[in-house]
Amino acid sequence: MLMKGSSRISGPSGSKTPPIPPRIDVLNLVGPGGIAARLRDIEDAWRAVLGWTVAPWRGSPAEAIPQHASFLANNLLWACGSYESVGQDIDDLRRLHGECAALASGEKRPGRVQIGACPVRIDDGPCGTALTASTGSHRVHCGGCGARWDGLGEWRDLRAAQEAVLAEQAGVAA
């Protein structure tokens, strides 16, 4: 205000345009619990089974991620042959890769919707695994019993079977 040519500002200072909304998918990968933390958790589990000490602090995520990836690549053969939970870790790595690839390519990942419990009979009752459907596919797959439903006709059969199980459970409870 004391400078020649300056004017008095009335109202709040700053931009009149709102800030750009954050991209949640980016924040999920770079923030706490993101890529570095997920790779670190797998590495720490492998180190614990091997009887090695937990790796020392590695600095920022940008510094840590290459070290985690290098450790996992160097010990993958051991894990495949000797580590019981390697399948789960490989699934986690595959999911993480998919998230990173989708983010890098700018593609929008299809959403998932809960569609109820699996009605397939196993031994003494229904499987009961929670089923989800993707907005990008016409296929539903049960992770519990392996049952599949493809296309609209089979989806109708799935819904009818779910309703039959619900009616049966309601009749037993009454």
N, C-alpha and C positions, 0 to 999 in steps of 0.2 A: 504494500500500500504506500510505502514511502518512496518508491521508485517513480520516476517521471513516466507517464503514459499508462501506469497501472490503474485498474479500476477496482472498485469495491465489489467483492463477490458476495452475492446474496444467496442464501440457501446452502445446502450441502455441496461440498466440492467433490470432484470425481467425474467419472464418465456417465453419460446419460443412457448408455446402452447397458443392459444387464450382462453379467459375465457369461462366458460359454459354459454350459452345464458339463460337469465332469463325465468322462466315459467310465462307467462302473466296471466294464470288462477290463479296461486297462488298469484301473486301480486295484482290482482283484488280483492281477498278476504281478504288479510291482510293489504293492503294499505288504504289510504284515500278513503272513499266511500265503504269500504269493509263490512265485517260481522258486526263489532261493530257499524259503522255508520248507516247501514240499520236497525239494531235492535233498535238503539237509536232513529231514526226517528219515528218508529212505537210507541215506548214507549212515546216519547214526544207528539205525536198526541193524544194518549190515555189520558195522563196527562192533556193536554189542555182541552179536553172535560169534564174530571172529575173535572176541576177547581183546580187541584193540581199544585204546582210549578214544574218547570222543574227540573229533578233530578240533583244533584250536580255532578261535575266532578268526574269520577270514576277511573282515572289513565290510565294505558295502556290498549289496546284492550284485552289483556289476562285477565286483572282484570275486565274489563267492561262487556265482553260478558256473563259471568255467571250471573251477576247482571241484565242485560237486559232480559235474558232468564227467570230468576226467576220472575221478575216483570210481564212479558207477561204471563207466566204460572199462576201466582196468580190472574191475572185480566181477564183471558180468558173468564170465565163464564159471567162476566159483559159485556165484549165486544160483545159476541155473542148475548146477549139479548138486549143491549141498544145502541150499537155503529153502526151507519149506514154504515161506510166504512170498517167494519170488513172483508167483503168478499175480498176486495182488499188487505188488510193486510195479510189475510190467504194465498192468491195467492202469495204474495211477500215472505212470510215465506216458502211456499212450494217450490218456485223457488230457494230460498237461500239454503234450505235443499238439493235439487237436485244437486246444484253446489258443495256443500261441500261433499256430498256422492260420486259424480263422481270424485272429486279430491282425496278423501281418498282411493278410490278403484283403482285409476289409469286408469279408463276407459276414453276413448275419447268420448266426446259428439258429436253427429252428428251435422253437420252444417245446417244452414237454408239459403234458397235462396228466394229472392223476385220473385214472379211470376205474378204480375199484380194485378188489382183490381177485386173485386167480381162482376160478371155480373148478379147476381140474381135480378129480378125485385121486387122492394118494392114500393108500392103505385104509385108514379109518375116517377120513374126512377130506375136505377141500384143501388144496395147496395153501391158499391164503396169502401168497406173496403179493405185495402191492404192485399193481401194473401201471405203467405210464405209456402214453402214446405221444409220438412226435408229430409236430405240425408239418414236418417235411417228409413223412413216410406213411404208407398205408399198411404198415406191418406192426403188430404188437407181439412182443416176445416176453415170456415169463422167465426171469432169471432163476427162479426156484426149481421148477420142474421141467423147463425147456419147451413148454407148449408154445405154439405159434398160431396167430390169426392174421391172415392176409386178406385185405380187401373188404369192401362193404358187407358182402354176404356173410363172411366169417365174423365180422364185427357184430352183426346182428345176433349170430349164434352165441358169441361171447356174452353179450348183454343178457340174452335170455337165460343162459346158464348162471350168470351172476344173480339174476333175479330169483331163479329157482333156489339157489343156495340161501339167499336172504330169507325167502319164504319158509324154507325148511328150518332155518335157525330160529325164525320167529315162532314157528309152530312148536318147536321143541322147548323154547323158553316160556311159552304160554301155559 
